[in-house]
Amino acid sequence: MTTVKEVHQLMQKIEHGDVVSRAFARQKASDILATKSIDLSLRQTLADHLNQENLLLALKTTVGDDSY
């Protein structure tokens, strides 16, 4: 079962992790968002955070071999 604490830790990884851990955290977030048995308010909080981080990522300039 996914808890508020686990979702908070996941959001921290999405925000502050290295490239690989961010990618895995985003995948985990997508899995959580697709799981109907997880509380709707918890999924909404995660979706809002993920959306904000995606907007910030879209504004970031890539360098070297970066992609996304």
C-alpha positions as CSV (number, residue, x, y, z in Angstrom):
1,M,0.0,0.0,0.0
2,T,1.2,3.5,-0.9
3,T,1.3,5.9,2.0
4,V,1.5,9.7,2.2
5,K,5.1,9.3,3.4
6,E,6.0,7.2,0.4
7,V,4.5,9.7,-2.0
8,H,6.3,12.5,-0.3
9,Q,9.6,10.7,-0.7
10,L,8.8,10.0,-4.3
11,M,8.1,13.7,-5.0
12,Q,11.5,14.5,-3.3
13,K,13.3,12.1,-5.7
14,I,11.5,13.6,-8.7
15,E,12.6,17.1,-7.6
16,H,16.1,16.5,-6.3
17,G,17.4,13.2,-7.5
18,D,20.0,12.5,-10.2
19,V,18.8,11.9,-13.8
20,V,18.4,8.1,-13.3
21,S,16.6,8.3,-10.0
22,R,14.3,11.0,-11.3
23,A,13.4,8.8,-14.3
24,F,12.6,5.8,-12.0
25,A,10.6,8.1,-9.7
26,R,8.6,9.4,-12.6
27,Q,7.8,5.8,-13.7
28,K,6.8,4.9,-10.1
29,A,4.6,8.0,-10.0
30,S,2.9,7.0,-13.3
31,D,2.2,3.5,-11.8
32,I,0.7,5.1,-8.7
33,L,-1.5,7.4,-10.8
34,A,-2.8,4.4,-12.7
35,T,-3.7,2.5,-9.5
36,K,-7.3,3.1,-8.6
37,S,-7.0,1.4,-5.2
38,I,-4.8,4.3,-4.0
39,D,-6.7,7.2,-2.4
40,L,-7.8,9.8,-5.0
41,S,-6.5,12.8,-3.0
42,L,-3.1,11.2,-2.7
43,R,-3.0,10.5,-6.5
44,Q,-4.2,14.1,-7.2
45,T,-1.4,15.5,-5.0
46,L,1.1,13.4,-6.8
47,A,-0.3,14.4,-10.2
48,D,-0.2,18.1,-9.4
49,H,3.4,17.8,-8.2
50,L,4.4,15.8,-11.3
51,N,2.7,18.2,-13.6
52,Q,4.6,21.1,-12.0
53,E,7.9,19.3,-12.3
54,N,7.2,18.5,-15.9
55,L,6.6,22.1,-16.6
56,L,9.9,23.1,-15.0
57,L,11.7,20.4,-16.9
58,A,10.2,21.6,-20.2
59,L,11.8,25.0,-19.5
60,K,15.2,23.6,-18.7
61,T,17.9,23.9,-21.4
62,T,19.5,20.6,-22.3
63,V,23.3,20.3,-22.6
64,G,25.6,17.7,-24.1
65,D,23.9,14.3,-24.3
66,D,20.9,15.3,-22.2
67,S,17.5,14.5,-23.6
68,Y,13.9,14.5,-22.5
